[in-house]
Structures are given as C-alpha cells and as structure tokens.
C-alpha cells in the first residue's frame, strides 16, 4: 500500500468527526450546568423570600434542610442518576403495581404437574385412517358436516384422571 492511508481518496470535506462525551452536559456558568444553575438560583430565591418573611431562628430551622435538599438535587448523583430522577423513580416504585415474571412453585406442586403431564401423554387413542379422514372432513367443513363415527371415536378415549 506504499504507506498510504486507505482513505486518502476521500476529500477532506467528506471526513466527519464523531462527537465525544455526548453524555456530559454543557457547562453554562463556570462549572455549573443549566440544571444545577437552576436549582441554585431557585434555592437563592426561596431563601431570600424566607429571610424577609420569617424570624432568624425560624429561618435557619427551615432554611438549612431546604438548602440541603436543593443542593442534593443539584449536585448529588446516587448510582450515576440525578437526585431528582432518583426520587421520582423511588416514588414510582412504591405506587406502581408490581409485575412478577417468574414465581417458583413448591416441589410438591411441580411433581404433581409433571405426573399429570406424563399421564396425558400416556393416553393411547386408537385412530384409524377412516377416523382421521372423518375428523379431517369435519375440520374442513368447519363443523357443518357431522359424522356419528367421530362421536364414537371421542367416546372411546379413556376419561381423564383428575
């Protein structure tokens, strides 16, 4: 290949750079993203309103937990998820119905089911070519034609054990 790149025949305009770090949010103000900046500004507005409405001891009693909540919503990411999403998923978990995909049966129930399946496979129905032809005729006619021999064949089958 003479040390040449296999893509030299492409024009430089045709080469496209693939963006990297597409899961990282854009920084808006210094190290803060738009969501983080929104939570911090919202906290500041609420604290300013509380400062003007409440006495100082009551302000600190209410403001400290409120600040912790807003700052955790802005910066804390449990399991790599934003705290707001984490709280919403937790609430949805408690209020949505649970769907079970698999439920283990007890050993006794499983053995009874296996025995019943084995018994159904052991049933020996005696079918002849005539009886099969009669059954096929009923199926082809969608039940419009009826043959008494088919009724006899069905009665010959041993009763199912329960």
Order of alpha helices (4+ residues) and beta strands (2+ residues): beta-beta-alpha-alpha-alpha-alpha-alpha-alpha
